[in-house]
Amino acid sequence: MTMVNEQFSDAFLLEAERHAAWGAAQLEVLTDFLPEGPWTADLPSCLYRQGGLELRIAVLGTYDINERSWMWGWANPGLRDTEVVALTGAVERYGRAHGIAEFTEEVVDLSGFADPRRAAETLAFAGMGVAEAPGYLGLPAGPDTQVYFLPDDPQVPRAALDTVALPRELVTGAGLIGRSARRVVTGYLEYHALLWREDGDRILTDLPGGGGAEVAFDAADRIAGVRLTMT
């Protein structure tokens, strides 16, 4: 998944980076969890069905292909103040509290992006992170509309900390947006409740059960290497 950053604010990009590594890993978990099969959604009941599985969901937003614009679920006139957007209202509140305009604008114009659809995916990804949801689902809701759901159901497994996969997940996350690799690393560690410390061009953390991880950065502040020590 390649994301875009042509015209998003710095505040938004730094927030998106905070969720990049754990969010990418979580999307893999969600994909593996969902069964194959057609899907249906009952918005008044907040229910999503696919391949025999029934999940509680929230509407995160919609992407209008013709208008090349994104509308947040909490701003949708047909859904405003209903239960199906209660979770995604947290995105708007977070945006106001942290001064992130992309989260507070009811409709985000994406027509200036080289790839508006990718920009919409970036908004969905960041919204998923802010809402602390276990992934998101982007699905066609008509010939010109893509709807994005957030699972809001404890059935969906959470990606656990995997020390073997940690280097790959950090490097993958750092490659999604490209604004701040350090923000990717610290966001990942904080998501997994790991304390970290900076030492020059390195970020270090202790791992559960012993040992630690050391992430080194190059002169351009990119990840230069991830070293694990085991005890």
C-alpha beads as a LAMMPS data file, in Angstrom:
LAMMPS data file: protein, C-alpha beads

231 atoms
230 bonds

1 atom types
1 bond types

-500.0 500.0 xlo xhi
-500.0 500.0 ylo yhi
-500.0 500.0 zlo zhi

Masses

1 110.0

Atoms # bond

1 1 1 0.000 0.000 0.000
2 1 1 1.618 3.270 -1.127
3 1 1 0.218 6.447 0.331
4 1 1 0.464 10.077 -0.716
5 1 1 1.435 13.317 0.973
6 1 1 1.329 16.032 -1.726
7 1 1 -1.075 18.424 -0.029
8 1 1 -1.878 17.162 3.427
9 1 1 -0.879 19.330 6.381
10 1 1 2.222 18.540 8.372
11 1 1 0.109 17.953 11.474
12 1 1 -1.971 15.371 9.640
13 1 1 1.041 13.574 8.174
14 1 1 2.760 13.328 11.542
15 1 1 -0.426 11.885 13.037
16 1 1 -0.758 9.388 10.186
17 1 1 2.882 8.355 10.674
18 1 1 2.163 7.567 14.326
19 1 1 -0.153 4.759 13.228
20 1 1 1.703 3.592 10.106
21 1 1 3.567 0.525 11.377
22 1 1 1.000 -0.961 13.740
23 1 1 -1.827 -0.003 11.367
24 1 1 -0.300 -1.812 8.404
25 1 1 0.199 -4.924 10.545
26 1 1 -3.388 -4.678 11.791
27 1 1 -4.777 -4.473 8.253
28 1 1 -3.000 -7.753 7.476
29 1 1 -4.646 -9.343 10.512
30 1 1 -8.082 -8.070 9.476
31 1 1 -7.649 -9.358 5.915
32 1 1 -6.712 -12.809 7.198
33 1 1 -9.645 -12.805 9.625
34 1 1 -12.409 -11.966 7.152
35 1 1 -13.914 -14.918 5.273
36 1 1 -14.410 -14.910 1.531
37 1 1 -17.859 -14.074 0.263
38 1 1 -20.245 -11.257 -0.663
39 1 1 -20.962 -8.547 1.886
40 1 1 -24.002 -6.630 3.077
41 1 1 -24.372 -3.834 5.607
42 1 1 -27.369 -2.811 7.712
43 1 1 -26.457 0.709 8.834
44 1 1 -29.323 1.297 11.312
45 1 1 -28.271 -1.914 13.084
46 1 1 -24.534 -1.192 12.696
47 1 1 -24.115 -4.694 11.272
48 1 1 -21.830 -5.962 8.517
49 1 1 -22.087 -9.484 7.126
50 1 1 -19.590 -11.335 4.967
51 1 1 -19.238 -15.046 4.315
52 1 1 -21.275 -16.040 7.345
53 1 1 -19.490 -13.620 9.691
54 1 1 -21.450 -10.812 11.362
55 1 1 -19.615 -7.786 12.733
56 1 1 -20.577 -4.551 14.373
57 1 1 -19.242 -1.666 12.277
58 1 1 -19.152 2.127 12.064
59 1 1 -19.127 4.296 8.953
60 1 1 -15.779 6.072 8.782
61 1 1 -16.357 7.985 5.544
62 1 1 -17.127 7.892 1.850
63 1 1 -15.116 8.747 -1.235
64 1 1 -16.923 10.311 -4.198
65 1 1 -15.100 9.249 -7.356
66 1 1 -16.616 11.940 -9.584
67 1 1 -16.183 14.805 -7.145
68 1 1 -12.832 13.453 -5.958
69 1 1 -13.757 14.275 -2.380
70 1 1 -13.931 12.577 0.996
71 1 1 -16.826 12.998 3.452
72 1 1 -16.390 11.881 7.050
73 1 1 -19.115 9.618 8.392
74 1 1 -19.859 11.969 11.290
75 1 1 -20.586 14.730 8.735
76 1 1 -22.869 12.714 6.453
77 1 1 -26.306 14.415 6.558
78 1 1 -28.092 11.073 6.387
79 1 1 -26.077 9.572 9.242
80 1 1 -25.226 12.513 11.481
81 1 1 -25.845 11.807 15.185
82 1 1 -26.805 8.175 14.558
83 1 1 -25.243 5.174 16.270
84 1 1 -23.410 4.022 13.143
85 1 1 -21.138 7.105 13.232
86 1 1 -20.724 7.348 17.008
87 1 1 -17.238 5.819 16.878
88 1 1 -16.034 8.013 14.035
89 1 1 -17.080 11.156 15.867
90 1 1 -13.884 10.561 17.841
91 1 1 -11.925 11.520 14.721
92 1 1 -13.520 14.959 14.584
93 1 1 -13.009 15.529 18.316
94 1 1 -9.366 14.485 18.048
95 1 1 -8.853 16.851 15.137
96 1 1 -10.243 19.789 17.091
97 1 1 -8.183 18.963 20.159
98 1 1 -4.944 18.706 18.145
99 1 1 -5.531 21.282 15.416
100 1 1 -5.670 18.822 12.501
101 1 1 -7.911 20.335 9.843
102 1 1 -8.241 17.160 7.761
103 1 1 -10.142 15.563 10.655
104 1 1 -12.500 18.501 11.225
105 1 1 -13.479 19.438 7.664
106 1 1 -16.790 17.771 6.806
107 1 1 -15.712 17.282 3.177
108 1 1 -12.039 17.111 2.181
109 1 1 -11.318 18.143 -1.415
110 1 1 -8.834 15.701 -2.945
111 1 1 -8.985 16.972 -6.530
112 1 1 -5.517 18.523 -6.267
113 1 1 -3.834 15.190 -5.583
114 1 1 -2.185 13.228 -8.375
115 1 1 -4.033 10.153 -7.083
116 1 1 -7.179 11.209 -5.166
117 1 1 -8.133 7.611 -4.448
118 1 1 -4.821 7.028 -2.672
119 1 1 -5.376 10.244 -0.740
120 1 1 -8.761 8.911 0.390
121 1 1 -7.053 5.717 1.567
122 1 1 -4.632 7.841 3.587
123 1 1 -7.532 9.610 5.294
124 1 1 -9.168 6.259 6.033
125 1 1 -5.910 4.859 7.393
126 1 1 -5.299 7.835 9.678
127 1 1 -8.928 7.842 10.815
128 1 1 -8.633 4.172 11.699
129 1 1 -5.589 4.976 13.821
130 1 1 -7.163 7.895 15.657
131 1 1 -10.272 5.822 16.410
132 1 1 -7.997 2.943 17.532
133 1 1 -10.021 0.592 15.353
134 1 1 -8.720 -2.853 14.311
135 1 1 -8.524 -1.963 10.626
136 1 1 -10.866 -0.542 8.033
137 1 1 -12.841 -1.856 5.065
138 1 1 -13.060 0.073 1.791
139 1 1 -15.899 -1.221 -0.390
140 1 1 -17.875 -0.075 -3.443
141 1 1 -21.258 1.385 -2.498
142 1 1 -22.272 2.190 -6.059
143 1 1 -20.640 3.041 -9.378
144 1 1 -19.250 6.357 -8.100
145 1 1 -18.882 5.867 -4.348
146 1 1 -16.542 3.963 -2.059
147 1 1 -17.636 3.488 1.542
148 1 1 -15.209 2.900 4.398
149 1 1 -16.222 0.974 7.507
150 1 1 -14.436 0.569 10.827
151 1 1 -14.868 -2.753 12.633
152 1 1 -16.221 -1.989 16.102
153 1 1 -16.363 -5.535 17.376
154 1 1 -14.183 -7.533 19.823
155 1 1 -14.321 -10.514 17.473
156 1 1 -11.663 -8.879 15.290
157 1 1 -8.223 -9.928 16.572
158 1 1 -5.586 -7.343 17.354
159 1 1 -2.081 -7.651 15.961
160 1 1 0.112 -8.707 18.871
161 1 1 3.707 -7.618 19.305
162 1 1 5.893 -10.065 17.379
163 1 1 9.558 -9.415 18.055
164 1 1 10.617 -11.452 15.032
165 1 1 8.360 -9.388 12.757
166 1 1 9.209 -6.075 14.461
167 1 1 11.995 -5.019 12.050
168 1 1 9.867 -5.770 8.984
169 1 1 6.817 -3.991 10.409
170 1 1 8.809 -0.861 11.243
171 1 1 10.453 -0.682 7.811
172 1 1 7.130 -1.325 6.067
173 1 1 5.420 1.375 8.104
174 1 1 8.196 3.875 7.450
175 1 1 7.765 3.364 3.703
176 1 1 4.060 4.223 3.579
177 1 1 4.055 7.998 4.005
178 1 1 7.684 9.052 4.232
179 1 1 7.311 12.087 6.496
180 1 1 8.941 10.951 9.743
181 1 1 10.428 7.519 10.331
182 1 1 11.030 8.382 13.982
183 1 1 7.338 9.085 14.404
184 1 1 6.560 5.689 12.876
185 1 1 8.864 3.941 15.339
186 1 1 7.730 5.778 18.477
187 1 1 4.057 5.383 17.522
188 1 1 4.518 1.635 17.061
189 1 1 6.292 1.243 20.385
190 1 1 3.694 3.310 22.235
191 1 1 0.856 1.318 20.657
192 1 1 2.418 -1.838 22.064
193 1 1 2.959 -0.129 25.456
194 1 1 6.758 -0.238 25.196
195 1 1 8.815 2.484 26.843
196 1 1 11.485 3.969 24.580
197 1 1 14.425 6.328 24.818
198 1 1 16.504 8.270 22.323
199 1 1 20.279 8.072 22.171
200 1 1 21.563 10.287 19.357
201 1 1 20.602 8.647 16.084
202 1 1 19.040 5.637 17.806
203 1 1 15.779 4.752 19.517
204 1 1 15.995 1.947 22.045
205 1 1 13.394 -0.094 23.883
206 1 1 13.254 -3.095 26.172
207 1 1 11.220 -6.048 24.931
208 1 1 8.860 -8.201 27.001
209 1 1 10.577 -11.287 28.350
210 1 1 14.050 -9.779 28.098
211 1 1 16.268 -8.340 25.412
212 1 1 15.681 -5.159 23.485
213 1 1 15.431 -3.433 20.129
214 1 1 17.626 -0.702 18.703
215 1 1 16.484 1.319 15.699
216 1 1 19.200 3.367 13.994
217 1 1 18.570 6.318 11.662
218 1 1 20.745 7.690 8.873
219 1 1 21.608 11.323 8.119
220 1 1 18.301 11.756 6.272
221 1 1 16.424 10.428 9.326
222 1 1 15.433 7.212 7.588
223 1 1 15.617 3.802 9.282
224 1 1 19.148 2.558 8.704
225 1 1 18.783 -0.679 10.616
226 1 1 16.910 -2.519 13.339
227 1 1 18.891 -4.687 15.745
228 1 1 17.326 -7.104 18.218
229 1 1 19.090 -8.402 21.297
230 1 1 17.644 -11.480 22.988
231 1 1 18.255 -12.869 26.455

Bonds

1 1 1 2
2 1 2 3
3 1 3 4
4 1 4 5
5 1 5 6
6 1 6 7
7 1 7 8
8 1 8 9
9 1 9 10
10 1 10 11
11 1 11 12
12 1 12 13
13 1 13 14
14 1 14 15
15 1 15 16
16 1 16 17
17 1 17 18
18 1 18 19
19 1 19 20
20 1 20 21
21 1 21 22
22 1 22 23
23 1 23 24
24 1 24 25
25 1 25 26
26 1 26 27
27 1 27 28
28 1 28 29
29 1 29 30
30 1 30 31
31 1 31 32
32 1 32 33
33 1 33 34
34 1 34 35
35 1 35 36
36 1 36 37
37 1 37 38
38 1 38 39
39 1 39 40
40 1 40 41
41 1 41 42
42 1 42 43
43 1 43 44
44 1 44 45
45 1 45 46
46 1 46 47
47 1 47 48
48 1 48 49
49 1 49 50
50 1 50 51
51 1 51 52
52 1 52 53
53 1 53 54
54 1 54 55
55 1 55 56
56 1 56 57
57 1 57 58
58 1 58 59
59 1 59 60
60 1 60 61
61 1 61 62
62 1 62 63
63 1 63 64
64 1 64 65
65 1 65 66
66 1 66 67
67 1 67 68
68 1 68 69
69 1 69 70
70 1 70 71
71 1 71 72
72 1 72 73
73 1 73 74
74 1 74 75
75 1 75 76
76 1 76 77
77 1 77 78
78 1 78 79
79 1 79 80
80 1 80 81
81 1 81 82
82 1 82 83
83 1 83 84
84 1 84 85
85 1 85 86
86 1 86 87
87 1 87 88
88 1 88 89
89 1 89 90
90 1 90 91
91 1 91 92
92 1 92 93
93 1 93 94
94 1 94 95
95 1 95 96
96 1 96 97
97 1 97 98
98 1 98 99
99 1 99 100
100 1 100 101
101 1 101 102
102 1 102 103
103 1 103 104
104 1 104 105
105 1 105 106
106 1 106 107
107 1 107 108
108 1 108 109
109 1 109 110
110 1 110 111
111 1 111 112
112 1 112 113
113 1 113 114
114 1 114 115
115 1 115 116
116 1 116 117
117 1 117 118
118 1 118 119
119 1 119 120
120 1 120 121
121 1 121 122
122 1 122 123
123 1 123 124
124 1 124 125
125 1 125 126
126 1 126 127
127 1 127 128
128 1 128 129
129 1 129 130
130 1 130 131
131 1 131 132
132 1 132 133
133 1 133 134
134 1 134 135
135 1 135 136
136 1 136 137
137 1 137 138
138 1 138 139
139 1 139 140
140 1 140 141
141 1 141 142
142 1 142 143
143 1 143 144
144 1 144 145
145 1 145 146
146 1 146 147
147 1 147 148
148 1 148 149
149 1 149 150
150 1 150 151
151 1 151 152
152 1 152 153
153 1 153 154
154 1 154 155
155 1 155 156
156 1 156 157
157 1 157 158
158 1 158 159
159 1 159 160
160 1 160 161
161 1 161 162
162 1 162 163
163 1 163 164
164 1 164 165
165 1 165 166
166 1 166 167
167 1 167 168
168 1 168 169
169 1 169 170
170 1 170 171
171 1 171 172
172 1 172 173
173 1 173 174
174 1 174 175
175 1 175 176
176 1 176 177
177 1 177 178
178 1 178 179
179 1 179 180
180 1 180 181
181 1 181 182
182 1 182 183
183 1 183 184
184 1 184 185
185 1 185 186
186 1 186 187
187 1 187 188
188 1 188 189
189 1 189 190
190 1 190 191
191 1 191 192
192 1 192 193
193 1 193 194
194 1 194 195
195 1 195 196
196 1 196 197
197 1 197 198
198 1 198 199
199 1 199 200
200 1 200 201
201 1 201 202
202 1 202 203
203 1 203 204
204 1 204 205
205 1 205 206
206 1 206 207
207 1 207 208
208 1 208 209
209 1 209 210
210 1 210 211
211 1 211 212
212 1 212 213
213 1 213 214
214 1 214 215
215 1 215 216
216 1 216 217
217 1 217 218
218 1 218 219
219 1 219 220
220 1 220 221
221 1 221 222
222 1 222 223
223 1 223 224
224 1 224 225
225 1 225 226
226 1 226 227
227 1 227 228
228 1 228 229
229 1 229 230
230 1 230 231
